[in-house]
Amino acid sequence: MIKVNLDVMMAKRRISLNDLSEKVEVTPANLSKLKNEKGKAIRFSTLDALCKALDCQPGDLLEYVEES
């Protein structure tokens, strides 16, 4: 399973969902789905924008966790 650590990175960078939404030009609703791990996919352009806005690497946002 792929775990999305968007909430962790947002907390580390002290940025709100609305502020991040404006920076990456993605709706707060769509970012919320990613943050709450309800999303089914992510575009590379969105991942690129998130990494740029949060000054991080894709591996900081995405993590593989083996399902039990």
VMD Tcl script that builds the backbone (N, CA, C; Angstrom):
set m [mol new atoms 204]
animate dup $m
set s [atomselect $m all]
$s set {name element resname resid chain x y z} {
  {N N MET 1 A 0.848 -1.163 0.000}
  {CA C MET 1 A 0.000 0.000 0.000}
  {C C MET 1 A 0.900 1.235 0.000}
  {N N ILE 2 A 0.494 2.248 -0.720}
  {CA C ILE 2 A 1.226 3.509 -0.745}
  {C C ILE 2 A 0.600 4.450 0.279}
  {N N LYS 3 A 1.402 4.920 1.209}
  {CA C LYS 3 A 0.956 5.852 2.241}
  {C C LYS 3 A 1.375 7.257 1.815}
  {N N VAL 4 A 0.462 8.200 1.951}
  {CA C VAL 4 A 0.733 9.591 1.605}
  {C C VAL 4 A 1.004 10.364 2.895}
  {N N ASN 5 A 2.185 10.957 2.979}
  {CA C ASN 5 A 2.592 11.696 4.173}
  {C C ASN 5 A 2.459 13.213 3.989}
  {N N LEU 6 A 1.443 13.630 3.246}
  {CA C LEU 6 A 1.247 15.057 2.993}
  {C C LEU 6 A 1.004 15.821 4.283}
  {N N ASP 7 A 0.224 15.250 5.179}
  {CA C ASP 7 A -0.066 15.930 6.447}
  {C C ASP 7 A 1.200 16.145 7.272}
  {N N VAL 8 A 2.111 15.172 7.235}
  {CA C VAL 8 A 3.373 15.278 7.973}
  {C C VAL 8 A 4.225 16.414 7.406}
  {N N MET 9 A 4.341 16.454 6.078}
  {CA C MET 9 A 5.156 17.498 5.446}
  {C C MET 9 A 4.531 18.876 5.645}
  {N N MET 10 A 3.217 18.950 5.601}
  {CA C MET 10 A 2.546 20.234 5.833}
  {C C MET 10 A 2.819 20.720 7.256}
  {N N ALA 11 A 2.799 19.826 8.213}
  {CA C ALA 11 A 3.069 20.197 9.604}
  {C C ALA 11 A 4.520 20.646 9.767}
  {N N LYS 12 A 5.447 19.922 9.135}
  {CA C LYS 12 A 6.861 20.289 9.221}
  {C C LYS 12 A 7.114 21.673 8.623}
  {N N ARG 13 A 6.405 21.986 7.550}
  {CA C ARG 13 A 6.598 23.269 6.858}
  {C C ARG 13 A 5.655 24.362 7.379}
  {N N ARG 14 A 4.797 23.970 8.308}
  {CA C ARG 14 A 3.833 24.908 8.903}
  {C C ARG 14 A 3.036 25.653 7.834}
  {N N ILE 15 A 2.384 24.874 6.979}
  {CA C ILE 15 A 1.577 25.442 5.916}
  {C C ILE 15 A 0.179 24.849 5.991}
  {N N SER 16 A -0.809 25.685 5.788}
  {CA C SER 16 A -2.202 25.230 5.854}
  {C C SER 16 A -2.616 24.624 4.512}
  {N N LEU 17 A -3.701 23.894 4.548}
  {CA C LEU 17 A -4.234 23.276 3.340}
  {C C LEU 17 A -4.593 24.344 2.309}
  {N N ASN 18 A -5.205 25.433 2.751}
  {CA C ASN 18 A -5.598 26.496 1.823}
  {C C ASN 18 A -4.387 27.191 1.211}
  {N N ASP 19 A -3.360 27.454 2.014}
  {CA C ASP 19 A -2.157 28.086 1.479}
  {C C ASP 19 A -1.455 27.176 0.475}
  {N N LEU 20 A -1.365 25.891 0.804}
  {CA C LEU 20 A -0.743 24.937 -0.109}
  {C C LEU 20 A -1.564 24.817 -1.389}
  {N N SER 21 A -2.860 24.816 -1.252}
  {CA C SER 21 A -3.750 24.741 -2.401}
  {C C SER 21 A -3.496 25.877 -3.382}
  {N N GLU 22 A -3.322 27.078 -2.859}
  {CA C GLU 22 A -3.041 28.233 -3.715}
  {C C GLU 22 A -1.689 28.095 -4.406}
  {N N LYS 23 A -0.690 27.604 -3.686}
  {CA C LYS 23 A 0.655 27.471 -4.254}
  {C C LYS 23 A 0.722 26.436 -5.365}
  {N N VAL 24 A 0.012 25.328 -5.195}
  {CA C VAL 24 A 0.111 24.236 -6.174}
  {C C VAL 24 A -1.030 24.240 -7.185}
  {N N GLU 25 A -1.968 25.173 -7.003}
  {CA C GLU 25 A -3.114 25.316 -7.909}
  {C C GLU 25 A -3.925 24.028 -8.025}
  {N N VAL 26 A -4.198 23.443 -6.871}
  {CA C VAL 26 A -5.066 22.267 -6.759}
  {C C VAL 26 A -6.118 22.623 -5.717}
  {N N THR 27 A -7.349 22.213 -5.941}
  {CA C THR 27 A -8.414 22.584 -5.014}
  {C C THR 27 A -8.154 22.018 -3.619}
  {N N PRO 28 A -8.610 22.733 -2.601}
  {CA C PRO 28 A -8.464 22.207 -1.241}
  {C C PRO 28 A -9.117 20.830 -1.081}
  {N N ALA 29 A -10.225 20.611 -1.772}
  {CA C ALA 29 A -10.918 19.313 -1.686}
  {C C ALA 29 A -10.032 18.181 -2.203}
  {N N ASN 30 A -9.348 18.410 -3.312}
  {CA C ASN 30 A -8.477 17.373 -3.869}
  {C C ASN 30 A -7.248 17.151 -2.996}
  {N N LEU 31 A -6.685 18.227 -2.451}
  {CA C LEU 31 A -5.556 18.063 -1.536}
  {C C LEU 31 A -5.990 17.329 -0.272}
  {N N SER 32 A -7.187 17.615 0.185}
  {CA C SER 32 A -7.710 16.944 1.372}
  {C C SER 32 A -7.833 15.441 1.138}
  {N N LYS 33 A -8.253 15.059 -0.057}
  {CA C LYS 33 A -8.338 13.629 -0.389}
  {C C LYS 33 A -6.961 12.977 -0.318}
  {N N LEU 34 A -5.957 13.662 -0.842}
  {CA C LEU 34 A -4.594 13.128 -0.765}
  {C C LEU 34 A -4.125 13.053 0.684}
  {N N LYS 35 A -4.354 14.135 1.413}
  {CA C LYS 35 A -3.913 14.222 2.803}
  {C C LYS 35 A -4.528 13.123 3.661}
  {N N ASN 36 A -5.786 12.804 3.393}
  {CA C ASN 36 A -6.508 11.804 4.182}
  {C C ASN 36 A -6.452 10.415 3.557}
  {N N GLU 37 A -5.578 10.256 2.571}
  {CA C GLU 37 A -5.351 8.981 1.888}
  {C C GLU 37 A -6.612 8.397 1.262}
  {N N LYS 38 A -7.455 9.272 0.731}
  {CA C LYS 38 A -8.665 8.838 0.038}
  {C C LYS 38 A -8.474 8.885 -1.474}
  {N N GLY 39 A -7.398 9.531 -1.924}
  {CA C GLY 39 A -7.130 9.644 -3.354}
  {C C GLY 39 A -6.713 8.318 -3.949}
  {N N LYS 40 A -7.026 8.130 -5.211}
  {CA C LYS 40 A -6.682 6.887 -5.886}
  {C C LYS 40 A -5.484 7.052 -6.817}
  {N N ALA 41 A -5.144 8.310 -7.130}
  {CA C ALA 41 A -4.046 8.572 -8.057}
  {C C ALA 41 A -3.522 9.982 -7.823}
  {N N ILE 42 A -2.321 10.226 -8.320}
  {CA C ILE 42 A -1.746 11.570 -8.278}
  {C C ILE 42 A -1.003 11.799 -9.590}
  {N N ARG 43 A -1.197 12.949 -10.166}
  {CA C ARG 43 A -0.488 13.290 -11.402}
  {C C ARG 43 A 0.944 13.685 -11.059}
  {N N PHE 44 A 1.849 13.393 -11.973}
  {CA C PHE 44 A 3.237 13.798 -11.764}
  {C C PHE 44 A 3.343 15.310 -11.662}
  {N N SER 45 A 2.534 16.037 -12.402}
  {CA C SER 45 A 2.581 17.502 -12.329}
  {C C SER 45 A 2.164 17.989 -10.939}
  {N N THR 46 A 1.204 17.309 -10.316}
  {CA C THR 46 A 0.781 17.662 -8.955}
  {C C THR 46 A 1.875 17.306 -7.959}
  {N N LEU 47 A 2.464 16.137 -8.114}
  {CA C LEU 47 A 3.558 15.717 -7.240}
  {C C LEU 47 A 4.728 16.692 -7.358}
  {N N ASP 48 A 5.036 17.104 -8.576}
  {CA C ASP 48 A 6.107 18.065 -8.813}
  {C C ASP 48 A 5.808 19.392 -8.109}
  {N N ALA 49 A 4.577 19.875 -8.244}
  {CA C ALA 49 A 4.188 21.137 -7.614}
  {C C ALA 49 A 4.229 21.042 -6.089}
  {N N LEU 50 A 3.801 19.901 -5.540}
  {CA C LEU 50 A 3.847 19.703 -4.092}
  {C C LEU 50 A 5.292 19.693 -3.590}
  {N N CYS 51 A 6.164 18.999 -4.300}
  {CA C CYS 51 A 7.569 18.938 -3.902}
  {C C CYS 51 A 8.201 20.323 -3.948}
  {N N LYS 52 A 7.866 21.099 -4.968}
  {CA C LYS 52 A 8.405 22.451 -5.082}
  {C C LYS 52 A 7.893 23.333 -3.942}
  {N N ALA 53 A 6.593 23.289 -3.682}
  {CA C ALA 53 A 5.987 24.138 -2.653}
  {C C ALA 53 A 6.456 23.759 -1.248}
  {N N LEU 54 A 6.681 22.463 -1.016}
  {CA C LEU 54 A 7.065 21.993 0.310}
  {C C LEU 54 A 8.572 21.798 0.461}
  {N N ASP 55 A 9.315 22.072 -0.620}
  {CA C ASP 55 A 10.767 21.911 -0.624}
  {C C ASP 55 A 11.153 20.519 -0.109}
  {N N CYS 56 A 10.650 19.505 -0.825}
  {CA C CYS 56 A 10.912 18.128 -0.423}
  {C C CYS 56 A 11.062 17.239 -1.648}
  {N N GLN 57 A 11.323 15.981 -1.416}
  {CA C GLN 57 A 11.450 14.970 -2.458}
  {C C GLN 57 A 10.180 14.124 -2.498}
  {N N PRO 58 A 9.875 13.472 -3.632}
  {CA C PRO 58 A 8.693 12.612 -3.702}
  {C C PRO 58 A 8.666 11.557 -2.595}
  {N N GLY 59 A 9.828 11.035 -2.227}
  {CA C GLY 59 A 9.911 10.034 -1.164}
  {C C GLY 59 A 9.527 10.574 0.204}
  {N N ASP 60 A 9.545 11.904 0.357}
  {CA C ASP 60 A 9.092 12.505 1.609}
  {C C ASP 60 A 7.568 12.486 1.699}
  {N N LEU 61 A 6.919 12.445 0.550}
  {CA C LEU 61 A 5.455 12.478 0.493}
  {C C LEU 61 A 4.830 11.092 0.354}
  {N N LEU 62 A 5.528 10.187 -0.315}
  {CA C LEU 62 A 4.986 8.858 -0.594}
  {C C LEU 62 A 5.850 7.783 0.054}
  {N N GLU 63 A 5.197 6.784 0.607}
  {CA C GLU 63 A 5.907 5.705 1.296}
  {C C GLU 63 A 5.186 4.390 1.041}
  {N N TYR 64 A 5.944 3.341 0.748}
  {CA C TYR 64 A 5.356 2.014 0.586}
  {C C TYR 64 A 5.313 1.331 1.934}
  {N N VAL 65 A 4.116 0.849 2.305}
  {CA C VAL 65 A 3.930 0.122 3.554}
  {C C VAL 65 A 3.283 -1.211 3.217}
  {N N GLU 66 A 3.921 -2.285 3.653}
  {CA C GLU 66 A 3.389 -3.611 3.368}
  {C C GLU 66 A 2.106 -3.831 4.162}
  {N N GLU 67 A 1.071 -4.333 3.464}
  {CA C GLU 67 A -0.202 -4.594 4.129}
  {C C GLU 67 A -0.112 -5.886 4.927}
  {N N SER 68 A -0.763 -5.888 6.082}
  {CA C SER 68 A -0.707 -7.089 6.922}
  {C C SER 68 A -1.890 -7.992 6.668}
}
mol reanalyze $m
mol bondsrecalc $m
mol representation Tube
mol addrep $m
